[in-house]
Amino acid sequence: MKLSLRAFPSVISVLSVVNLSLATLLAVGCGGATPGFAPMNDDLRQSAAPGGMLKRRARAARFWPGERWRAVPLKATVAGRGNEKVSDVPIAWREVTFASEPLPGQTQRIHAFFAAPEASRSGAPSPPRPLAPSLVLIHDLGETAAVASAKEWAARGYAALALDLPGRGPGRGESRSEGPEFTEAALFRVTPDPSASYLFPAVAAVVRAGQWLREQPEADRQRVALVGFGWGAVIARLAAAAEERTKALVLLHAGGNLESGPAGEGLRALPAAERALWRSRFDPSAYEADDAPAALYVGATGAKRFPLDNLVAAARAHRGPHALALSLGSEAELDAPTTAAIRAWLDRTLRGTTGAVSPRAVRESGDTVTVELPADAPARAVSLYVAEGAGSWSGRTWKEVKATRADDRRFRATLPREKDAPLPLYFVRVTDARGAALAALPPAPAVTRARAQRGGR
């Protein structure tokens, strides 16, 4: 099964979840608490500035003209509408187009598909329906608007806009959006200036999509998340830098440092000066110093196009509440616990419901790893996944080591290693009572190496 925003409905129908934790960074106590790991945080407002706006660095604002983009009239039109049932839940949908103007005088018509829970049509008075949390679904290279995914999210109570990114390009014959060709070469174009990159109008389209979504009577304008897959995740992260109102991000596979890995082949082919310019504007890692919305980073142990090392580094560097979900297998298909974790994380972040369990801390003492959970966490199982052999996160074989419960809040496991060998690479995975699994990273590599040399002291 190929995994993309289009593929989620088939996964959901099997798992009864949709296609498709939070915390601040901790260094709890001494003895190897995990630096750079973010457990679940119940209150996103802890990282927000007064008025609910996250602080942004001026550098991002100077490049991304978010205010000018929002000032352009939407001139939205409805191309079609309808009602249907998805999993016996009535939803309403409409196809829409709206104007995007990445550069002055360069107006593009952007197509999108919107779906939301259907309002009552009985004619009888009914209490007002609460505004639905909102999603913008952003597809990968070679794809178009994920219509089926938008319908599935609507059946779960979300207002979902499946965006058709600008232009045509390979695999995009059905695209109805105007704009430049969506090709690999266009992604890395920075001449005569950075606005020549396809990513510039793509980010503008996402900002405009969020603006349109916030004006819909079904949608909650304060609870808008961007959900991106592959290059769609890159575009989502850049749009969050350009648009301070984004509440949350779900980034599947692409984190940053795009020059490494197959997806960055076109970047590596650029002259040094152009390569540096592209990285400074379009690599998500260029915005790591900025405060950011709550984010869920989703990766796969068998990732190839976007190396897992880069996703792990992006999760460690994220300035804001965040969580990590690591699927066992290829990036083409998420496993069931990860799919469930995406749903649970978004439900918690945007709806305030109970979310998947994320550890409070991971500690090392010699060969023993202790995983501390929040109080009363409904954890079904805790496992360590240990890499066989040496090397980076990507392209490894992972062996499961099950942890045993030490007390009400702690699980322990022993890392397999030969005498005097350094601690192996591993990650922790906590599965809750509903089968949703979030991951936790070990202490940062420098800390791990130092502790191994001291025998874990």
C-alpha positions in Angstrom: 0.0 0.0 0.0 1.4 3.4 -0.9 1.0 5.8 1.9 0.0 9.4 1.1 -2.8 11.7 2.2 -4.9 9.9 -0.4 -4.2 6.5 1.2 -5.4 7.3 4.7 -9.1 6.5 4.3 -8.3 2.8 3.4 -6.2 2.6 6.6 -8.9 4.2 8.6 -11.6 1.9 7.5 -9.6 -1.1 8.8 -8.5 0.5 12.1 -11.6 2.6 12.8 -9.4 5.6 13.0 -8.6 8.4 10.5 -5.8 9.0 8.2 -4.4 10.8 9.1 1.9 14.2 24.0 2.5 17.5 23.9 5.1 19.2 26.2 8.1 21.3 26.8 11.7 20.1 26.5 12.8 18.3 29.7 16.0 17.4 31.3 14.6 15.8 34.4 17.0 15.3 37.3 20.4 13.8 36.8 21.6 10.3 35.7 20.6 10.6 32.0 17.3 12.3 31.7 16.4 12.9 28.0 17.5 16.3 26.8 15.6 17.4 23.7 12.6 15.1 24.2 9.2 16.6 24.5 6.6 14.6 26.5 2.8 15.3 26.5 1.8 18.8 27.6 -1.8 19.4 28.7 -1.7 23.2 28.0 -0.5 24.6 24.7 -0.8 28.1 26.1 2.4 27.6 28.0 4.4 28.3 24.9 2.2 31.0 23.4 2.5 34.7 23.7 -0.4 36.8 25.1 -3.3 36.8 22.8 -2.6 33.3 21.7 0.0 34.3 19.1 3.4 32.6 19.0 6.4 34.8 18.8 8.1 34.8 15.4 11.6 36.0 14.4 11.7 39.0 12.1 13.9 37.2 9.6 11.1 34.9 8.6 8.6 37.7 8.3 10.9 39.7 6.1 11.1 36.9 3.5 7.5 35.5 3.7 5.0 38.4 3.0 2.2 36.8 5.0 0.4 40.1 5.7 0.4 41.1 2.0 -0.8 37.6 1.1 -3.7 37.9 3.5 -4.6 41.3 2.2 -5.4 40.1 -1.3 -9.2 39.5 -1.8 -10.0 35.8 -1.9 -12.6 36.1 -4.7 -13.7 32.6 -3.8 -16.2 30.7 -5.9 -18.0 27.4 -5.3 -17.6 24.9 -8.3 -19.8 22.2 -6.8 -21.4 21.0 -3.5 -23.1 18.0 -2.1 -24.0 15.8 0.9 -23.2 12.2 1.6 -22.5 9.7 4.4 -19.1 8.5 5.3 -19.0 5.6 7.8 -22.7 6.4 8.4 -21.9 10.0 9.4 -23.5 12.7 7.3 -21.1 15.3 5.9 -21.4 18.2 3.5 -18.8 19.1 0.9 -18.0 21.7 -1.6 -15.4 22.3 -4.3 -13.9 25.8 -4.2 -11.4 28.0 -5.9 -9.8 31.1 -4.5 -7.2 33.7 -5.5 -3.6 33.5 -4.4 -1.0 36.1 -5.3 2.5 35.0 -4.4 4.0 38.1 -6.1 2.2 41.3 -6.9 0.3 41.1 -10.2 0.7 37.3 -10.4 -2.7 36.0 -9.4 -3.3 32.3 -9.4 -6.6 30.4 -9.0 -6.2 27.6 -6.4 -8.6 24.7 -6.3 -9.5 22.8 -3.1 -12.0 20.4 -1.7 -13.8 21.2 1.6 -15.7 18.8 3.8 -17.3 19.3 7.3 -19.9 17.6 9.5 -23.3 18.2 8.0 -25.6 20.6 9.8 -29.1 19.3 10.8 -31.5 19.5 7.9 -34.6 18.4 9.8 -36.0 21.9 10.0 -36.6 21.6 13.7 -34.8 24.0 16.1 -31.5 22.5 17.3 -28.7 23.8 19.6 -25.9 25.5 17.7 -23.3 23.1 16.5 -19.8 23.7 18.0 -17.3 25.0 15.5 -15.2 22.2 14.1 -11.4 22.1 14.5 -9.9 22.7 11.1 -7.3 21.0 9.0 -5.4 21.9 5.8 -4.3 18.7 4.0 -1.1 19.3 1.9 -0.1 16.6 -0.6 3.3 15.4 -1.8 5.1 15.8 -5.1 3.1 14.2 -8.0 -0.3 14.2 -6.2 -3.4 16.3 -6.1 -6.0 17.2 -3.5 -6.8 14.4 -1.1 -10.5 14.4 -1.5 -11.2 11.0 0.3 -9.1 12.1 3.2 -11.0 15.3 3.7 -14.3 13.3 3.8 -12.9 10.9 6.4 -11.8 13.8 8.6 -15.2 15.4 8.2 -16.8 12.2 9.4 -14.7 12.5 12.6 -15.9 16.0 13.3 -13.3 18.1 11.6 -13.6 20.8 8.9 -11.0 19.7 6.4 -9.7 21.4 3.3 -7.8 19.2 0.9 -5.6 21.7 -1.0 -4.6 21.2 -4.7 -1.2 22.9 -4.7 -0.4 25.2 -7.6 0.2 24.1 -11.2 0.5 20.8 -13.1 3.6 18.6 -13.3 4.2 14.8 -13.5 1.3 12.9 -12.0 -0.8 16.0 -11.7 -2.9 15.8 -14.9 -6.1 16.2 -12.8 -4.9 19.3 -11.0 -7.2 22.3 -11.5 -5.0 24.9 -9.8 -3.1 27.5 -11.7 0.6 28.3 -11.2 4.1 27.0 -12.0 4.8 23.3 -12.7 5.2 21.2 -9.6 8.5 19.4 -10.4 11.6 18.5 -8.6 13.7 21.0 -10.6 11.2 23.8 -9.8 11.5 23.0 -6.0 15.2 24.0 -6.0 15.1 27.0 -8.4 16.4 30.2 -6.8 17.3 32.3 -9.8 16.9 35.1 -10.5 15.8 35.3 -6.8 14.4 32.8 -4.2 10.8 33.6 -5.2 11.5 31.6 -8.4 11.3 28.4 -6.3 8.1 26.4 -6.6 8.0 26.5 -2.8 7.3 30.2 -2.7 3.8 30.1 -4.5 3.1 26.8 -2.7 3.5 28.4 0.7 1.4 31.3 -0.4 -1.4 28.9 -1.5 -1.3 27.3 2.0 -1.5 30.6 3.7 -4.4 31.6 1.5 -6.1 28.2 2.1 -5.9 28.8 5.9 -7.4 32.2 5.4 -10.3 30.8 3.4 -10.8 28.0 5.9 -11.0 30.6 8.8 -13.8 32.4 7.1 -16.1 29.3 6.8 -19.1 29.2 9.3 -18.4 25.5 10.1 -14.7 26.1 11.1 -13.0 27.2 14.2 -10.6 29.9 13.1 -8.5 29.5 16.3 -7.9 25.7 15.9 -6.3 25.3 12.5 -3.6 22.6 11.9 -1.6 21.9 8.8 -1.1 18.3 7.8 1.6 17.6 5.2 3.1 14.5 3.6 6.6 14.5 2.1 7.2 17.7 0.3 3.8 18.7 1.6 5.3 18.5 5.1 8.1 20.9 4.0 5.6 23.3 2.7 3.5 23.0 5.9 6.5 23.8 8.1 7.4 26.9 5.9 3.8 28.0 6.0 3.9 27.9 9.8 6.9 30.3 9.7 5.0 32.6 7.3 1.6 32.4 9.2 1.7 33.0 12.9 -1.9 31.8 13.4 -1.2 28.1 12.8 -2.2 26.1 15.9 -0.5 22.8 15.1 1.5 20.8 12.5 1.6 17.1 11.5 4.7 16.6 9.5 5.0 13.2 7.8 8.5 12.1 6.9 10.1 15.4 6.0 11.8 17.3 8.8 14.7 19.4 7.5 18.3 19.3 6.4 17.0 18.3 3.0 20.4 18.4 1.3 21.0 14.8 2.5 19.0 11.9 1.1 17.4 11.2 -2.3 14.9 14.0 -2.0 17.8 16.5 -1.9 19.5 15.3 -5.1 18.5 18.4 -7.0 19.7 20.7 -4.2 23.1 19.0 -4.2 23.4 19.7 -7.9 23.2 23.5 -7.5 26.2 25.7 -7.3 27.4 26.4 -3.8 26.0 29.9 -3.6 22.6 28.9 -4.8 22.6 25.9 -2.5 23.3 28.1 0.5 20.6 30.6 -0.6 18.0 27.8 -0.9 18.9 26.4 2.5 18.5 29.8 4.1 15.0 30.3 2.7 13.4 26.9 2.1 15.0 24.3 4.4 12.8 23.9 7.5 16.0 23.7 9.6 16.6 27.4 8.8 13.6 28.2 11.1 14.6 26.0 14.0 15.5 29.0 16.2 11.9 30.4 15.8 9.2 29.6 18.2 6.8 27.2 16.5 3.3 25.7 16.8 2.8 22.3 18.5 4.1 19.6 16.1 3.8 15.9 15.6 6.8 14.5 13.7 5.9 11.2 12.0 8.6 9.0 10.5 9.3 5.4 9.5 12.3 3.2 10.3 12.6 2.2 6.7 12.4 5.8 5.3 14.5 6.4 2.2 13.5 9.6 0.4 13.7 11.7 3.6 16.2 10.1 5.9 15.0 9.3 9.4 18.1 11.1 10.8 16.8 14.4 9.6 13.4 13.9 11.1 14.9 13.0 14.5 17.2 16.0 14.4 14.2 18.3 13.5 12.2 16.8 16.4 15.0 17.5 18.8 15.5 21.0 17.6 11.8 22.0 17.6 11.1 25.1 19.8 7.7 24.4 21.1 5.5 21.5 22.3 6.0 18.5 20.1 5.8 14.7 20.0 7.3 11.9 17.8 5.7 8.9 16.2 7.9 6.3 14.5 6.3 3.6 12.4 8.0 0.2 12.0 8.6 -0.4 8.3 8.8 1.6 5.1 7.7 5.2 4.6 5.1 3.9 2.1 2.8 2.5 4.8 2.4 3.6 8.4 1.7 0.8 10.9 -1.6 0.8 12.9 -0.2 2.2 16.2 1.3 5.2 14.4 -1.9 5.9 12.4 -3.9 5.8 15.7 -1.3 8.1 17.3 -1.8 10.8 14.6 -5.5 10.8 15.3 -5.1 10.8 19.1 -2.5 13.6 19.0 -4.7 15.8 16.8 -7.7 15.1 18.9 -5.8 16.1 22.0 -4.2 19.2 20.5 -7.3 20.6 18.8 -10.2 19.1 20.8 -8.7 18.7 24.3 -9.5 15.0 24.5 -7.3 12.3 26.0 -4.3 11.7 23.8 -1.7 9.0 23.2 0.8 8.4 26.0 4.1 10.2 25.7 6.9 9.5 28.3 7.9 12.2 30.7 11.6 11.1 30.7 14.0 8.5 29.5 17.0 7.8 31.7 20.0 5.6 31.3 22.1 3.9 34.0 24.7 1.5 32.7 22.8 -0.9 30.4 19.4 -0.1 32.0 16.9 2.3 30.5 14.1 3.6 32.7 11.1 5.1 31.0 8.9 7.4 33.2 5.3 7.9 32.2 2.8 10.6 33.3 0.7 9.7 36.4 -2.2 7.5 35.6 -1.1 7.0 32.0 -3.1 4.2 30.3 0.0 2.4 28.9 -0.5 -1.0 27.4 3.1 -1.7 26.6 6.6 0.0 26.6 9.3 -1.3 24.2 12.8 -0.2 23.2 13.7 -0.7 19.6 17.4 -1.2 19.3 19.4 -0.8 16.1 21.5 -3.7 15.0 25.0 -2.8 13.8 26.6 0.7 13.7 25.6 3.8 11.8 22.9 6.5 11.7 19.2 6.3 12.2 18.4 5.5 8.6 18.6 2.1 7.0 18.9 0.1 10.2 17.4 -3.1 11.4 15.6 -2.7 14.7 15.1 -5.3 17.3 12.4 -5.0 20.0 13.3 -5.2 23.6 10.2 -5.2 25.8 10.3 -3.2 29.0 8.8 -4.5 32.3 6.8 -2.4 34.7 8.9 -1.3 37.7 6.2 0.6 39.5 3.0 2.6 38.7 4.9 5.1 36.6 8.1 3.5 35.5 9.2 0.8 33.0 12.7 -0.7 32.7 14.6 -2.6 30.0 18.2 -3.7 29.6 20.0 -2.7 26.4 21.8 -5.6 24.7 25.5 -4.8 24.2 28.9 -6.5 24.4 31.2 -5.7 27.3 32.8 -2.2 27.0 31.0 -1.5 23.8 29.2 1.8 23.5 25.4 1.9 24.1 23.5 1.0 21.0 21.2 3.4 19.2 17.5 3.0 20.3 14.2 4.7 20.6 11.3 4.1 23.1 7.8 3.4 22.0 4.8 3.6 24.4 1.5 2.0 23.3 -1.6 3.1 25.1 -4.7 1.1 25.9 -6.3 2.0 22.5 -3.3 0.9 20.5 -1.9 4.3 19.7 1.9 4.6 20.0 4.2 7.6 20.4 8.0 7.4 20.5 10.7 9.0 22.7 14.3 9.6 21.9 17.2 8.5 24.0 19.5 11.2 25.5 21.4 13.2 22.9 24.3 11.4 21.3 27.0 13.4 23.1 25.4 12.7 26.4 25.0 9.0 25.6 28.7 8.6 24.6 29.9 10.3 27.7 27.8 8.1 30.0 28.9 5.0 28.1 32.6 5.9 28.6 31.9 6.3 32.4 30.1 3.0 32.6 26.7 4.7 33.0 27.6 6.8 36.0 
